Amino acid sequence: MIPIEAIWLATEPLDMRAGAGTALARVVAVFGAAHPHHAYCFANRRANRMKVLVHDGIGVWLAARRLNRGKFVWADALHGPHVGLDTEQWRALVLGLPWQHVGSAGTISVL
């Protein structure tokens, strides 16, 4: 199992025909560098497909996921070029759930 220390979500879409090299180039362009043990997530324009690039410290892994129905709830560019996710938000995202209200983002502190 590859340990993941941080999960990042790019707000701009990625062409799902992109391979590992193209996805890595996009990671460097958007995030500045591909850091070891970080995962970088991209969606297509329709947000029904997602690619995740993981740097394991030696090389990169590229995984893809497609929803048969519905679409992933994706961050828009108003949040900047990328957004950090925690583990609970990641689990909600891959299921197509509204991850913005899960984990620390869903905390109610003032009534």
C-alpha positions as semicolon CSV with decimal commas, in nm:
position;residue;x (nm);y (nm);z (nm)
1;M;0,000;0,000;0,000
2;I;0,128;0,348;-0,090
3;P;0,111;0,591;0,204
4;I;-0,067;0,915;0,112
5;E;0,009;1,222;0,323
6;A;-0,194;1,480;0,128
7;I;-0,472;1,476;-0,130
8;W;-0,507;1,764;-0,374
9;L;-0,792;1,845;-0,611
10;A;-0,726;2,049;-0,929
11;T;-1,018;2,275;-1,018
12;E;-0,949;2,288;-1,394
13;P;-1,053;1,982;-1,601
14;L;-0,805;1,737;-1,753
15;D;-0,846;1,554;-2,084
16;M;-0,901;1,192;-1,980
17;R;-0,692;1,071;-2,274
18;A;-0,389;1,208;-2,087
19;G;-0,132;0,953;-1,981
20;A;0,103;0,959;-1,684
21;G;0,346;1,203;-1,849
22;T;0,079;1,456;-1,942
23;A;-0,087;1,427;-1,600
24;L;0,250;1,475;-1,429
25;A;0,316;1,785;-1,641
26;R;-0,024;1,922;-1,534
27;V;0,057;1,851;-1,167
28;V;0,382;2,047;-1,197
29;A;0,201;2,334;-1,376
30;V;-0,085;2,356;-1,124
31;F;0,081;2,256;-0,796
32;G;0,441;2,361;-0,863
33;A;0,586;2,013;-0,808
34;A;0,483;1,651;-0,756
35;H;0,566;1,578;-0,393
36;P;0,629;1,223;-0,269
37;H;0,328;1,057;-0,102
38;H;0,084;1,315;-0,237
39;A;-0,219;1,236;-0,454
40;Y;-0,335;1,478;-0,724
41;C;-0,692;1,448;-0,856
42;F;-0,834;1,572;-1,185
43;A;-1,180;1,544;-1,343
44;N;-1,300;1,579;-1,699
45;R;-1,532;1,864;-1,806
46;R;-1,848;1,660;-1,742
47;A;-1,708;1,548;-1,402
48;N;-1,812;1,186;-1,456
49;R;-1,449;1,068;-1,479
50;M;-1,155;1,124;-1,250
51;K;-0,782;1,057;-1,272
52;V;-0,553;1,043;-0,971
53;L;-0,177;1,072;-0,998
54;V;0,023;0,953;-0,695
55;H;0,396;1,004;-0,648
56;D;0,520;0,713;-0,433
57;G;0,871;0,850;-0,381
58;I;1,020;0,646;-0,668
59;G;0,781;0,697;-0,957
60;V;0,421;0,787;-1,034
61;W;0,098;0,588;-1,043
62;L;-0,202;0,697;-1,249
63;A;-0,547;0,562;-1,168
64;A;-0,884;0,634;-1,328
65;R;-1,241;0,612;-1,200
66;R;-1,566;0,654;-1,392
67;L;-1,914;0,692;-1,251
68;N;-2,182;0,509;-1,449
69;R;-2,447;0,751;-1,322
70;G;-2,425;1,105;-1,197
71;K;-2,104;1,300;-1,160
72;F;-1,835;1,383;-0,909
73;V;-1,895;1,691;-0,697
74;W;-1,598;1,903;-0,801
75;A;-1,456;2,230;-0,672
76;D;-1,480;2,529;-0,903
77;A;-1,210;2,779;-0,993
78;L;-1,345;3,024;-0,733
79;H;-1,154;2,821;-0,474
80;G;-0,827;2,880;-0,665
81;P;-0,637;2,640;-0,892
82;H;-0,639;2,359;-0,631
83;V;-0,804;2,249;-0,307
84;G;-0,671;2,021;-0,031
85;L;-0,887;1,732;0,089
86;D;-0,880;1,530;0,409
87;T;-0,940;1,154;0,421
88;E;-1,314;1,180;0,492
89;Q;-1,363;1,428;0,209
90;W;-1,168;1,197;-0,026
91;R;-1,393;0,902;0,059
92;A;-1,704;1,111;-0,010
93;L;-1,560;1,245;-0,337
94;V;-1,488;0,903;-0,490
95;L;-1,845;0,797;-0,412
96;G;-1,985;1,107;-0,583
97;L;-2,106;1,263;-0,257
98;P;-2,084;1,636;-0,164
99;W;-1,743;1,625;0,005
100;Q;-1,746;2,000;0,085
101;H;-1,968;1,932;0,389
102;V;-1,778;1,630;0,526
103;G;-1,499;1,620;0,782
104;S;-1,362;1,942;0,925
105;A;-1,555;2,151;0,667
106;G;-1,883;2,029;0,818
107;T;-1,803;2,150;1,170
108;I;-2,062;2,377;1,331
109;S;-1,892;2,614;1,574
110;V;-2,144;2,898;1,628
111;L;-2,520;2,878;1,669
